[in-house]
Amino acid sequence: MNPLIREKIVLVCTDKIKAKGENVGLSFYAFFKNKNDNPELLMEVATWWILTHRLHHFEKAVKIKEMIQQNL
């Protein structure tokens, strides 16, 4: 996954955890605006989330943040 989206994922997860606590869940859509202005990047993240790691639609932000930081 490209470094810019990885950085954004960590920032979004950090913000969600601070705002709602350690048990907050999110989907990969949380990293994008409500419009499809970058379908290639959306598919890159969706592929990482769904095909590569077989994650559920909603996952804990702490789990996603840790996976990204570990470069999984």
PDB file of N, CA, C, O and CB in Angstrom:
ATOM      1  N   MET A   1       0.844  -1.164   0.000  1.00  0.00           N
ATOM      2  CA  MET A   1       0.000   0.000   0.000  1.00  0.00           C
ATOM      3  C   MET A   1       0.902   1.244   0.000  1.00  0.00           C
ATOM      4  O   MET A   1       1.971   1.244   0.611  1.00  0.00           O
ATOM      5  CB  MET A   1      -0.967  -0.012   1.224  1.00  0.00           C
ATOM      6  N   ASN A   2       0.467   2.283  -0.679  1.00  0.00           N
ATOM      7  CA  ASN A   2       1.332   3.460  -0.790  1.00  0.00           C
ATOM      8  C   ASN A   2       1.479   4.173   0.562  1.00  0.00           C
ATOM      9  O   ASN A   2       0.575   4.137   1.397  1.00  0.00           O
ATOM     10  CB  ASN A   2       0.771   4.434  -1.841  1.00  0.00           C
ATOM     11  N   PRO A   3       2.630   4.816   0.759  1.00  0.00           N
ATOM     12  CA  PRO A   3       2.934   5.433   2.061  1.00  0.00           C
ATOM     13  C   PRO A   3       1.950   6.525   2.494  1.00  0.00           C
ATOM     14  O   PRO A   3       1.687   6.672   3.688  1.00  0.00           O
ATOM     15  CB  PRO A   3       4.311   6.016   2.018  1.00  0.00           C
ATOM     16  N   LEU A   4       1.409   7.283   1.556  1.00  0.00           N
ATOM     17  CA  LEU A   4       0.487   8.360   1.936  1.00  0.00           C
ATOM     18  C   LEU A   4      -0.805   7.826   2.528  1.00  0.00           C
ATOM     19  O   LEU A   4      -1.296   8.369   3.517  1.00  0.00           O
ATOM     20  CB  LEU A   4       0.172   9.228   0.735  1.00  0.00           C
ATOM     21  N   ILE A   5      -1.362   6.781   1.949  1.00  0.00           N
ATOM     22  CA  ILE A   5      -2.599   6.220   2.508  1.00  0.00           C
ATOM     23  C   ILE A   5      -2.307   5.503   3.818  1.00  0.00           C
ATOM     24  O   ILE A   5      -3.148   5.505   4.718  1.00  0.00           O
ATOM     25  CB  ILE A   5      -3.264   5.248   1.504  1.00  0.00           C
ATOM     26  N   ARG A   6      -1.149   4.899   3.944  1.00  0.00           N
ATOM     27  CA  ARG A   6      -0.781   4.254   5.209  1.00  0.00           C
ATOM     28  C   ARG A   6      -0.738   5.301   6.327  1.00  0.00           C
ATOM     29  O   ARG A   6      -1.232   5.064   7.430  1.00  0.00           O
ATOM     30  CB  ARG A   6       0.598   3.532   5.081  1.00  0.00           C
ATOM     31  N   GLU A   7      -0.143   6.459   6.030  1.00  0.00           N
ATOM     32  CA  GLU A   7      -0.077   7.542   7.008  1.00  0.00           C
ATOM     33  C   GLU A   7      -1.476   8.042   7.364  1.00  0.00           C
ATOM     34  O   GLU A   7      -1.772   8.298   8.531  1.00  0.00           O
ATOM     35  CB  GLU A   7       0.778   8.698   6.469  1.00  0.00           C
ATOM     36  N   LYS A   8      -2.328   8.177   6.356  1.00  0.00           N
ATOM     37  CA  LYS A   8      -3.689   8.635   6.604  1.00  0.00           C
ATOM     38  C   LYS A   8      -4.453   7.625   7.454  1.00  0.00           C
ATOM     39  O   LYS A   8      -5.206   8.022   8.343  1.00  0.00           O
ATOM     40  CB  LYS A   8      -4.423   8.876   5.280  1.00  0.00           C
ATOM     41  N   ILE A   9      -4.276   6.336   7.204  1.00  0.00           N
ATOM     42  CA  ILE A   9      -4.948   5.297   7.976  1.00  0.00           C
ATOM     43  C   ILE A   9      -4.557   5.394   9.446  1.00  0.00           C
ATOM     44  O   ILE A   9      -5.417   5.315  10.323  1.00  0.00           O
ATOM     45  CB  ILE A   9      -4.607   3.902   7.421  1.00  0.00           C
ATOM     46  N   VAL A  10      -3.269   5.563   9.719  1.00  0.00           N
ATOM     47  CA  VAL A  10      -2.795   5.686  11.103  1.00  0.00           C
ATOM     48  C   VAL A  10      -3.409   6.924  11.758  1.00  0.00           C
ATOM     49  O   VAL A  10      -3.845   6.860  12.908  1.00  0.00           O
ATOM     50  CB  VAL A  10      -1.243   5.763  11.150  1.00  0.00           C
ATOM     51  N   LEU A  11      -3.448   8.044  11.042  1.00  0.00           N
ATOM     52  CA  LEU A  11      -4.019   9.274  11.601  1.00  0.00           C
ATOM     53  C   LEU A  11      -5.510   9.130  11.885  1.00  0.00           C
ATOM     54  O   LEU A  11      -5.985   9.547  12.941  1.00  0.00           O
ATOM     55  CB  LEU A  11      -3.788  10.443  10.649  1.00  0.00           C
ATOM     56  N   VAL A  12      -6.247   8.542  10.949  1.00  0.00           N
ATOM     57  CA  VAL A  12      -7.691   8.348  11.148  1.00  0.00           C
ATOM     58  C   VAL A  12      -7.933   7.417  12.333  1.00  0.00           C
ATOM     59  O   VAL A  12      -8.784   7.695  13.178  1.00  0.00           O
ATOM     60  CB  VAL A  12      -8.353   7.772   9.864  1.00  0.00           C
ATOM     61  N   CYS A  13      -7.197   6.324  12.395  1.00  0.00           N
ATOM     62  CA  CYS A  13      -7.358   5.382  13.514  1.00  0.00           C
ATOM     63  C   CYS A  13      -7.043   6.066  14.842  1.00  0.00           C
ATOM     64  O   CYS A  13      -7.780   5.906  15.815  1.00  0.00           O
ATOM     65  CB  CYS A  13      -6.444   4.147  13.323  1.00  0.00           C
ATOM     66  N   THR A  14      -5.959   6.822  14.884  1.00  0.00           N
ATOM     67  CA  THR A  14      -5.572   7.534  16.105  1.00  0.00           C
ATOM     68  C   THR A  14      -6.670   8.500  16.536  1.00  0.00           C
ATOM     69  O   THR A  14      -7.032   8.550  17.711  1.00  0.00           O
ATOM     70  CB  THR A  14      -4.251   8.294  15.892  1.00  0.00           C
ATOM     71  N   ASP A  15      -7.197   9.264  15.585  1.00  0.00           N
ATOM     72  CA  ASP A  15      -8.273  10.213  15.900  1.00  0.00           C
ATOM     73  C   ASP A  15      -9.527   9.509  16.409  1.00  0.00           C
ATOM     74  O   ASP A  15     -10.146   9.960  17.373  1.00  0.00           O
ATOM     75  CB  ASP A  15      -8.617  11.044  14.671  1.00  0.00           C
ATOM     76  N   LYS A  16      -9.903   8.405  15.762  1.00  0.00           N
ATOM     77  CA  LYS A  16     -11.100   7.658  16.177  1.00  0.00           C
ATOM     78  C   LYS A  16     -10.921   7.083  17.581  1.00  0.00           C
ATOM     79  O   LYS A  16     -11.845   7.120  18.393  1.00  0.00           O
ATOM     80  CB  LYS A  16     -11.405   6.521  15.174  1.00  0.00           C
ATOM     81  N   ILE A  17      -9.734   6.555  17.863  1.00  0.00           N
ATOM     82  CA  ILE A  17      -9.452   5.975  19.182  1.00  0.00           C
ATOM     83  C   ILE A  17      -9.517   7.061  20.258  1.00  0.00           C
ATOM     84  O   ILE A  17     -10.092   6.847  21.325  1.00  0.00           O
ATOM     85  CB  ILE A  17      -8.059   5.286  19.194  1.00  0.00           C
ATOM     86  N   LYS A  18      -8.930   8.221  19.978  1.00  0.00           N
ATOM     87  CA  LYS A  18      -8.963   9.329  20.937  1.00  0.00           C
ATOM     88  C   LYS A  18     -10.391   9.799  21.193  1.00  0.00           C
ATOM     89  O   LYS A  18     -10.757  10.114  22.326  1.00  0.00           O
ATOM     90  CB  LYS A  18      -8.114  10.497  20.430  1.00  0.00           C
ATOM     91  N   ALA A  19     -11.190   9.844  20.135  1.00  0.00           N
ATOM     92  CA  ALA A  19     -12.556  10.368  20.253  1.00  0.00           C
ATOM     93  C   ALA A  19     -13.525   9.380  20.874  1.00  0.00           C
ATOM     94  O   ALA A  19     -14.418   9.777  21.623  1.00  0.00           O
ATOM     95  CB  ALA A  19     -13.067  10.773  18.902  1.00  0.00           C
ATOM     96  N   LYS A  20     -13.360   8.080  20.570  1.00  0.00           N
ATOM     97  CA  LYS A  20     -14.378   7.106  20.972  1.00  0.00           C
ATOM     98  C   LYS A  20     -13.865   5.942  21.799  1.00  0.00           C
ATOM     99  O   LYS A  20     -14.649   5.089  22.215  1.00  0.00           O
ATOM    100  CB  LYS A  20     -15.035   6.571  19.772  1.00  0.00           C
ATOM    101  N   GLY A  21     -12.562   5.894  22.044  1.00  0.00           N
ATOM    102  CA  GLY A  21     -12.011   4.854  22.902  1.00  0.00           C
ATOM    103  C   GLY A  21     -11.437   3.667  22.140  1.00  0.00           C
ATOM    104  O   GLY A  21     -11.560   3.558  20.920  1.00  0.00           O
ATOM    105  N   GLU A  22     -10.812   2.794  22.898  1.00  0.00           N
ATOM    106  CA  GLU A  22     -10.080   1.642  22.356  1.00  0.00           C
ATOM    107  C   GLU A  22     -10.946   0.634  21.612  1.00  0.00           C
ATOM    108  O   GLU A  22     -10.433  -0.127  20.791  1.00  0.00           O
ATOM    109  CB  GLU A  22      -9.377   0.942  23.461  1.00  0.00           C
ATOM    110  N   ASN A  23     -12.231   0.614  21.880  1.00  0.00           N
ATOM    111  CA  ASN A  23     -13.105  -0.380  21.254  1.00  0.00           C
ATOM    112  C   ASN A  23     -13.778   0.100  19.973  1.00  0.00           C
ATOM    113  O   ASN A  23     -14.612  -0.609  19.410  1.00  0.00           O
ATOM    114  CB  ASN A  23     -14.154  -0.797  22.225  1.00  0.00           C
ATOM    115  N   VAL A  24     -13.425   1.300  19.506  1.00  0.00           N
ATOM    116  CA  VAL A  24     -14.070   1.837  18.311  1.00  0.00           C
ATOM    117  C   VAL A  24     -13.716   0.987  17.081  1.00  0.00           C
ATOM    118  O   VAL A  24     -12.571   0.580  16.881  1.00  0.00           O
ATOM    119  CB  VAL A  24     -13.650   3.312  18.088  1.00  0.00           C
ATOM    120  N   GLY A  25     -14.728   0.745  16.286  1.00  0.00           N
ATOM    121  CA  GLY A  25     -14.539   0.006  15.047  1.00  0.00           C
ATOM    122  C   GLY A  25     -14.691   0.919  13.851  1.00  0.00           C
ATOM    123  O   GLY A  25     -15.299   1.985  13.943  1.00  0.00           O
ATOM    124  N   LEU A  26     -14.137   0.498  12.732  1.00  0.00           N
ATOM    125  CA  LEU A  26     -14.284   1.254  11.502  1.00  0.00           C
ATOM    126  C   LEU A  26     -14.169   0.327  10.305  1.00  0.00           C
ATOM    127  O   LEU A  26     -13.722  -0.814  10.425  1.00  0.00           O
ATOM    128  CB  LEU A  26     -13.238   2.369  11.421  1.00  0.00           C
ATOM    129  N   SER A  27     -14.577   0.831   9.157  1.00  0.00           N
ATOM    130  CA  SER A  27     -14.408   0.093   7.908  1.00  0.00           C
ATOM    131  C   SER A  27     -13.394   0.834   7.057  1.00  0.00           C
ATOM    132  O   SER A  27     -12.982   1.940   7.403  1.00  0.00           O
ATOM    133  CB  SER A  27     -15.766  -0.072   7.150  1.00  0.00           C
ATOM    134  N   PHE A  28     -12.992   0.241   5.958  1.00  0.00           N
ATOM    135  CA  PHE A  28     -11.996   0.899   5.119  1.00  0.00           C
ATOM    136  C   PHE A  28     -12.548   2.164   4.470  1.00  0.00           C
ATOM    137  O   PHE A  28     -11.778   2.997   3.990  1.00  0.00           O
ATOM    138  CB  PHE A  28     -11.502  -0.057   4.047  1.00  0.00           C
ATOM    139  N   TYR A  29     -13.845   2.316   4.449  1.00  0.00           N
ATOM    140  CA  TYR A  29     -14.442   3.540   3.922  1.00  0.00           C
ATOM    141  C   TYR A  29     -14.118   4.754   4.795  1.00  0.00           C
ATOM    142  O   TYR A  29     -14.230   5.888   4.329  1.00  0.00           O
ATOM    143  CB  TYR A  29     -15.952   3.375   3.805  1.00  0.00           C
ATOM    144  N   ALA A  30     -13.725   4.542   6.036  1.00  0.00           N
ATOM    145  CA  ALA A  30     -13.427   5.645   6.956  1.00  0.00           C
ATOM    146  C   ALA A  30     -12.250   6.495   6.479  1.00  0.00           C
ATOM    147  O   ALA A  30     -12.065   7.616   6.951  1.00  0.00           O
ATOM    148  CB  ALA A  30     -13.132   5.098   8.345  1.00  0.00           C
ATOM    149  N   PHE A  31     -11.466   5.973   5.559  1.00  0.00           N
ATOM    150  CA  PHE A  31     -10.270   6.674   5.102  1.00  0.00           C
ATOM    151  C   PHE A  31     -10.511   7.499   3.845  1.00  0.00           C
ATOM    152  O   PHE A  31      -9.584   8.078   3.279  1.00  0.00           O
ATOM    153  CB  PHE A  31      -9.167   5.687   4.849  1.00  0.00           C
ATOM    154  N   PHE A  32     -11.779   7.545   3.414  1.00  0.00           N
ATOM    155  CA  PHE A  32     -12.122   8.219   2.169  1.00  0.00           C
ATOM    156  C   PHE A  32     -13.284   9.172   2.364  1.00  0.00           C
ATOM    157  O   PHE A  32     -14.067   9.031   3.304  1.00  0.00           O
ATOM    158  CB  PHE A  32     -12.456   7.205   1.090  1.00  0.00           C
ATOM    159  N   LYS A  33     -13.390  10.146   1.468  1.00  0.00           N
ATOM    160  CA  LYS A  33     -14.517  11.066   1.466  1.00  0.00           C
ATOM    161  C   LYS A  33     -15.765  10.298   1.046  1.00  0.00           C
ATOM    162  O   LYS A  33     -15.672   9.147   0.618  1.00  0.00           O
ATOM    163  CB  LYS A  33     -14.257  12.278   0.517  1.00  0.00           C
ATOM    164  N   ASN A  34     -16.909  10.917   1.166  1.00  0.00           N
ATOM    165  CA  ASN A  34     -18.165  10.274   0.793  1.00  0.00           C
ATOM    166  C   ASN A  34     -18.419  10.269  -0.705  1.00  0.00           C
ATOM    167  O   ASN A  34     -19.539  10.016  -1.151  1.00  0.00           O
ATOM    168  CB  ASN A  34     -19.301  10.952   1.481  1.00  0.00           C
ATOM    169  N   LYS A  35     -17.394  10.545  -1.469  1.00  0.00           N
ATOM    170  CA  LYS A  35     -17.521  10.425  -2.913  1.00  0.00           C
ATOM    171  C   LYS A  35     -16.333   9.631  -3.433  1.00  0.00           C
ATOM    172  O   LYS A  35     -15.272   9.595  -2.810  1.00  0.00           O
ATOM    173  CB  LYS A  35     -17.605  11.825  -3.595  1.00  0.00           C
ATOM    174  N   ASN A  36     -16.521   9.013  -4.552  1.00  0.00           N
ATOM    175  CA  ASN A  36     -15.509   8.128  -5.111  1.00  0.00           C
ATOM    176  C   ASN A  36     -14.595   8.921  -6.048  1.00  0.00           C
ATOM    177  O   ASN A  36     -14.681   8.789  -7.269  1.00  0.00           O
ATOM    178  CB  ASN A  36     -16.171   6.942  -5.860  1.00  0.00           C
ATOM    179  N   ASP A  37     -13.713   9.751  -5.461  1.00  0.00           N
ATOM    180  CA  ASP A  37     -12.853  10.596  -6.286  1.00  0.00           C
ATOM    181  C   ASP A  37     -11.489   9.963  -6.585  1.00  0.00           C
ATOM    182  O   ASP A  37     -10.702  10.525  -7.346  1.00  0.00           O
ATOM    183  CB  ASP A  37     -12.650  11.923  -5.605  1.00  0.00           C
ATOM    184  N   ASN A  38     -11.208   8.808  -5.995  1.00  0.00           N
ATOM    185  CA  ASN A  38      -9.960   8.097  -6.285  1.00  0.00           C
ATOM    186  C   ASN A  38     -10.222   6.592  -6.234  1.00  0.00           C
ATOM    187  O   ASN A  38      -9.836   5.929  -5.271  1.00  0.00           O
ATOM    188  CB  ASN A  38      -8.835   8.500  -5.275  1.00  0.00           C
ATOM    189  N   PRO A  39     -10.875   6.049  -7.265  1.00  0.00           N
ATOM    190  CA  PRO A  39     -11.253   4.635  -7.232  1.00  0.00           C
ATOM    191  C   PRO A  39     -10.067   3.673  -7.162  1.00  0.00           C
ATOM    192  O   PRO A  39     -10.184   2.590  -6.588  1.00  0.00           O
ATOM    193  CB  PRO A  39     -12.071   4.315  -8.441  1.00  0.00           C
ATOM    194  N   GLU A  40      -8.944   4.052  -7.734  1.00  0.00           N
ATOM    195  CA  GLU A  40      -7.768   3.166  -7.682  1.00  0.00           C
ATOM    196  C   GLU A  40      -7.266   3.006  -6.250  1.00  0.00           C
ATOM    197  O   GLU A  40      -6.943   1.899  -5.819  1.00  0.00           O
ATOM    198  CB  GLU A  40      -6.637   3.715  -8.576  1.00  0.00           C
ATOM    199  N   LEU A  41      -7.205   4.112  -5.521  1.00  0.00           N
ATOM    200  CA  LEU A  41      -6.754   4.055  -4.130  1.00  0.00           C
ATOM    201  C   LEU A  41      -7.762   3.312  -3.259  1.00  0.00           C
ATOM    202  O   LEU A  41      -7.380   2.530  -2.388  1.00  0.00           O
ATOM    203  CB  LEU A  41      -6.525   5.469  -3.582  1.00  0.00           C
ATOM    204  N   LEU A  42      -9.041   3.558  -3.495  1.00  0.00           N
ATOM    205  CA  LEU A  42     -10.087   2.838  -2.761  1.00  0.00           C
ATOM    206  C   LEU A  42      -9.938   1.335  -2.977  1.00  0.00           C
ATOM    207  O   LEU A  42     -10.039   0.559  -2.027  1.00  0.00           O
ATOM    208  CB  LEU A  42     -11.495   3.310  -3.206  1.00  0.00           C
ATOM    209  N   MET A  43      -9.701   0.924  -4.211  1.00  0.00           N
ATOM    210  CA  MET A  43      -9.547  -0.503  -4.506  1.00  0.00           C
ATOM    211  C   MET A  43      -8.265  -1.069  -3.889  1.00  0.00           C
ATOM    212  O   MET A  43      -8.229  -2.227  -3.476  1.00  0.00           O
ATOM    213  CB  MET A  43      -9.542  -0.732  -6.022  1.00  0.00           C
ATOM    214  N   GLU A  44      -7.227  -0.256  -3.831  1.00  0.00           N
ATOM    215  CA  GLU A  44      -5.983  -0.699  -3.194  1.00  0.00           C
ATOM    216  C   GLU A  44      -6.214  -1.018  -1.719  1.00  0.00           C
ATOM    217  O   GLU A  44      -5.781  -2.058  -1.223  1.00  0.00           O
ATOM    218  CB  GLU A  44      -4.890   0.377  -3.339  1.00  0.00           C
ATOM    219  N   VAL A  45      -6.899  -0.115  -1.029  1.00  0.00           N
ATOM    220  CA  VAL A  45      -7.184  -0.330   0.389  1.00  0.00           C
ATOM    221  C   VAL A  45      -8.180  -1.471   0.570  1.00  0.00           C
ATOM    222  O   VAL A  45      -8.019  -2.292   1.473  1.00  0.00           O
ATOM    223  CB  VAL A  45      -7.728   0.958   1.033  1.00  0.00           C
ATOM    224  N   ALA A  46      -9.201  -1.533  -0.271  1.00  0.00           N
ATOM    225  CA  ALA A  46     -10.191  -2.619  -0.194  1.00  0.00           C
ATOM    226  C   ALA A  46      -9.528  -3.970  -0.418  1.00  0.00           C
ATOM    227  O   ALA A  46      -9.858  -4.942   0.263  1.00  0.00           O
ATOM    228  CB  ALA A  46     -11.313  -2.406  -1.226  1.00  0.00           C
ATOM    229  N   THR A  47      -8.605  -4.042  -1.358  1.00  0.00           N
ATOM    230  CA  THR A  47      -7.890  -5.294  -1.625  1.00  0.00           C
ATOM    231  C   THR A  47      -7.068  -5.706  -0.410  1.00  0.00           C
ATOM    232  O   THR A  47      -7.074  -6.872  -0.017  1.00  0.00           O
ATOM    233  CB  THR A  47      -6.978  -5.147  -2.863  1.00  0.00           C
ATOM    234  N   TRP A  48      -6.361  -4.747   0.184  1.00  0.00           N
ATOM    235  CA  TRP A  48      -5.567  -5.042   1.392  1.00  0.00           C
ATOM    236  C   TRP A  48      -6.474  -5.545   2.508  1.00  0.00           C
ATOM    237  O   TRP A  48      -6.146  -6.510   3.197  1.00  0.00           O
ATOM    238  CB  TRP A  48      -4.788  -3.784   1.863  1.00  0.00           C
ATOM    239  N   TRP A  49      -7.619  -4.883   2.682  1.00  0.00           N
ATOM    240  CA  TRP A  49      -8.552  -5.172   3.780  1.00  0.00           C
ATOM    241  C   TRP A  49      -9.273  -6.503   3.559  1.00  0.00           C
ATOM    242  O   TRP A  49      -9.321  -7.344   4.457  1.00  0.00           O
ATOM    243  CB  TRP A  49      -9.581  -4.035   3.920  1.00  0.00           C
ATOM    244  N   ILE A  50      -9.828  -6.687   2.369  1.00  0.00           N
ATOM    245  CA  ILE A  50     -10.719  -7.821   2.110  1.00  0.00           C
ATOM    246  C   ILE A  50      -9.977  -9.050   1.599  1.00  0.00           C
ATOM    247  O   ILE A  50     -10.123 -10.140   2.153  1.00  0.00           O
ATOM    248  CB  ILE A  50     -11.777  -7.423   1.111  1.00  0.00           C
ATOM    249  N   LEU A  51      -9.190  -8.880   0.554  1.00  0.00           N
ATOM    250  CA  LEU A  51      -8.548 -10.039  -0.070  1.00  0.00           C
ATOM    251  C   LEU A  51      -7.267 -10.474   0.627  1.00  0.00           C
ATOM    252  O   LEU A  51      -7.049 -11.664   0.853  1.00  0.00           O
ATOM    253  CB  LEU A  51      -8.247  -9.736  -1.503  1.00  0.00           C
ATOM    254  N   THR A  52      -6.418  -9.504   0.969  1.00  0.00           N
ATOM    255  CA  THR A  52      -5.127  -9.857   1.570  1.00  0.00           C
ATOM    256  C   THR A  52      -5.277 -10.352   3.000  1.00  0.00           C
ATOM    257  O   THR A  52      -4.689 -11.368   3.370  1.00  0.00           O
ATOM    258  CB  THR A  52      -4.191  -8.659   1.541  1.00  0.00           C
ATOM    259  N   HIS A  53      -6.064  -9.640   3.811  1.00  0.00           N
ATOM    260  CA  HIS A  53      -6.146  -9.956   5.241  1.00  0.00           C
ATOM    261  C   HIS A  53      -7.471 -10.564   5.679  1.00  0.00           C
ATOM    262  O   HIS A  53      -7.623 -10.951   6.837  1.00  0.00           O
ATOM    263  CB  HIS A  53      -5.902  -8.723   6.031  1.00  0.00           C
ATOM    264  N   ARG A  54      -8.435 -10.652   4.759  1.00  0.00           N
ATOM    265  CA  ARG A  54      -9.735 -11.268   5.057  1.00  0.00           C
ATOM    266  C   ARG A  54     -10.380 -10.689   6.312  1.00  0.00           C
ATOM    267  O   ARG A  54     -10.914 -11.419   7.146  1.00  0.00           O
ATOM    268  CB  ARG A  54      -9.572 -12.769   5.218  1.00  0.00           C
ATOM    269  N   LEU A  55     -10.320  -9.346   6.432  1.00  0.00           N
ATOM    270  CA  LEU A  55     -10.895  -8.672   7.588  1.00  0.00           C
ATOM    271  C   LEU A  55     -12.402  -8.538   7.422  1.00  0.00           C
ATOM    272  O   LEU A  55     -12.920  -8.550   6.306  1.00  0.00           O
ATOM    273  CB  LEU A  55     -10.251  -7.291   7.788  1.00  0.00           C
ATOM    274  N   HIS A  56     -13.088  -8.413   8.534  1.00  0.00           N
ATOM    275  CA  HIS A  56     -14.530  -8.169   8.522  1.00  0.00           C
ATOM    276  C   HIS A  56     -14.782  -6.737   8.068  1.00  0.00           C
ATOM    277  O   HIS A  56     -13.863  -5.920   8.005  1.00  0.00           O
ATOM    278  CB  HIS A  56     -15.159  -8.425   9.928  1.00  0.00           C
ATOM    279  N   HIS A  57     -16.038  -6.448   7.755  1.00  0.00           N
ATOM    280  CA  HIS A  57     -16.370  -5.103   7.293  1.00  0.00           C
ATOM    281  C   HIS A  57     -15.963  -4.060   8.336  1.00  0.00           C
ATOM    282  O   HIS A  57     -15.358  -3.048   7.983  1.00  0.00           O
ATOM    283  CB  HIS A  57     -17.875  -4.995   6.987  1.00  0.00           C
ATOM    284  N   PHE A  58     -16.280  -4.286   9.602  1.00  0.00           N
ATOM    285  CA  PHE A  58     -15.864  -3.398  10.685  1.00  0.00           C
ATOM    286  C   PHE A  58     -14.816  -4.115  11.516  1.00  0.00           C
ATOM    287  O   PHE A  58     -14.990  -5.270  11.902  1.00  0.00           O
ATOM    288  CB  PHE A  58     -17.077  -2.965  11.567  1.00  0.00           C
ATOM    289  N   GLU A  59     -13.725  -3.412  11.785  1.00  0.00           N
ATOM    290  CA  GLU A  59     -12.645  -3.929  12.621  1.00  0.00           C
ATOM    291  C   GLU A  59     -12.263  -2.854  13.632  1.00  0.00           C
ATOM    292  O   GLU A  59     -12.550  -1.673  13.439  1.00  0.00           O
ATOM    293  CB  GLU A  59     -11.410  -4.354  11.759  1.00  0.00           C
ATOM    294  N   LYS A  60     -11.619  -3.273  14.698  1.00  0.00           N
ATOM    295  CA  LYS A  60     -11.165  -2.329  15.723  1.00  0.00           C
ATOM    296  C   LYS A  60     -10.072  -1.430  15.133  1.00  0.00           C
ATOM    297  O   LYS A  60      -9.161  -1.906  14.454  1.00  0.00           O
ATOM    298  CB  LYS A  60     -10.635  -3.090  16.988  1.00  0.00           C
ATOM    299  N   ALA A  61     -10.176  -0.145  15.399  1.00  0.00           N
ATOM    300  CA  ALA A  61      -9.184   0.816  14.902  1.00  0.00           C
ATOM    301  C   ALA A  61      -7.786   0.494  15.431  1.00  0.00           C
ATOM    302  O   ALA A  61      -6.796   0.671  14.721  1.00  0.00           O
ATOM    303  CB  ALA A  61      -9.581   2.246  15.301  1.00  0.00           C
ATOM    304  N   VAL A  62      -7.704   0.022  16.676  1.00  0.00           N
ATOM    305  CA  VAL A  62      -6.388  -0.314  17.242  1.00  0.00           C
ATOM    306  C   VAL A  62      -5.741  -1.451  16.457  1.00  0.00           C
ATOM    307  O   VAL A  62      -4.525  -1.452  16.262  1.00  0.00           O
ATOM    308  CB  VAL A  62      -6.520  -0.707  18.733  1.00  0.00           C
ATOM    309  N   LYS A  63      -6.530  -2.406  16.012  1.00  0.00           N
ATOM    310  CA  LYS A  63      -6.016  -3.537  15.233  1.00  0.00           C
ATOM    311  C   LYS A  63      -5.495  -3.058  13.879  1.00  0.00           C
ATOM    312  O   LYS A  63      -4.402  -3.441  13.461  1.00  0.00           O
ATOM    313  CB  LYS A  63      -7.117  -4.607  15.035  1.00  0.00           C
ATOM    314  N   ILE A  64      -6.272  -2.226  13.200  1.00  0.00           N
ATOM    315  CA  ILE A  64      -5.871  -1.733  11.885  1.00  0.00           C
ATOM    316  C   ILE A  64      -4.616  -0.872  12.004  1.00  0.00           C
ATOM    317  O   ILE A  64      -3.686  -1.010  11.209  1.00  0.00           O
ATOM    318  CB  ILE A  64      -7.015  -0.930  11.232  1.00  0.00           C
ATOM    319  N   LYS A  65      -4.594   0.005  12.986  1.00  0.00           N
ATOM    320  CA  LYS A  65      -3.425   0.866  13.206  1.00  0.00           C
ATOM    321  C   LYS A  65      -2.170   0.027  13.440  1.00  0.00           C
ATOM    322  O   LYS A  65      -1.115   0.302  12.868  1.00  0.00           O
ATOM    323  CB  LYS A  65      -3.664   1.807  14.407  1.00  0.00           C
ATOM    324  N   GLU A  66      -2.292  -0.983  14.271  1.00  0.00           N
ATOM    325  CA  GLU A  66      -1.156  -1.857  14.559  1.00  0.00           C
ATOM    326  C   GLU A  66      -0.695  -2.601  13.307  1.00  0.00           C
ATOM    327  O   GLU A  66       0.506  -2.713  13.061  1.00  0.00           O
ATOM    328  CB  GLU A  66      -1.522  -2.857  15.657  1.00  0.00           C
ATOM    329  N   MET A  67      -1.635  -3.107  12.518  1.00  0.00           N
ATOM    330  CA  MET A  67      -1.279  -3.824  11.285  1.00  0.00           C
ATOM    331  C   MET A  67      -0.532  -2.906  10.313  1.00  0.00           C
ATOM    332  O   MET A  67       0.466  -3.311   9.717  1.00  0.00           O
ATOM    333  CB  MET A  67      -2.547  -4.392  10.608  1.00  0.00           C
ATOM    334  N   ILE A  68      -1.008  -1.687  10.157  1.00  0.00           N
ATOM    335  CA  ILE A  68      -0.361  -0.737   9.253  1.00  0.00           C
ATOM    336  C   ILE A  68       1.023  -0.378   9.761  1.00  0.00           C
ATOM    337  O   ILE A  68       1.973  -0.326   8.979  1.00  0.00           O
ATOM    338  CB  ILE A  68      -1.213   0.531   9.096  1.00  0.00           C
ATOM    339  N   GLN A  69       1.155  -0.128  11.061  1.00  0.00           N
ATOM    340  CA  GLN A  69       2.452   0.216  11.633  1.00  0.00           C
ATOM    341  C   GLN A  69       3.451  -0.930  11.546  1.00  0.00           C
ATOM    342  O   GLN A  69       4.659  -0.703  11.475  1.00  0.00           O
ATOM    343  CB  GLN A  69       2.285   0.633  13.071  1.00  0.00           C
ATOM    344  N   GLN A  70       2.943  -2.168  11.552  1.00  0.00           N
ATOM    345  CA  GLN A  70       3.818  -3.331  11.408  1.00  0.00           C
ATOM    346  C   GLN A  70       4.085  -3.668   9.938  1.00  0.00           C
ATOM    347  O   GLN A  70       4.781  -4.634   9.626  1.00  0.00           O
ATOM    348  CB  GLN A  70       3.204  -4.537  12.112  1.00  0.00           C
ATOM    349  N   ASN A  71       3.519  -2.855   9.043  1.00  0.00           N
ATOM    350  CA  ASN A  71       3.708  -3.022   7.609  1.00  0.00           C
ATOM    351  C   ASN A  71       3.171  -4.357   7.090  1.00  0.00           C
ATOM    352  O   ASN A  71       3.777  -4.988   6.225  1.00  0.00           O
ATOM    353  CB  ASN A  71       5.172  -2.900   7.274  1.00  0.00           C
ATOM    354  N   LEU A  72       2.034  -4.773   7.628  1.00  0.00           N
ATOM    355  CA  LEU A  72       1.414  -6.012   7.177  1.00  0.00           C
ATOM    356  C   LEU A  72       0.601  -5.783   5.926  1.00  0.00           C
ATOM    357  O   LEU A  72       0.002  -6.720   5.399  1.00  0.00           O
ATOM    358  CB  LEU A  72       0.539  -6.602   8.268  1.00  0.00           C
TER     359      LEU A  72
END
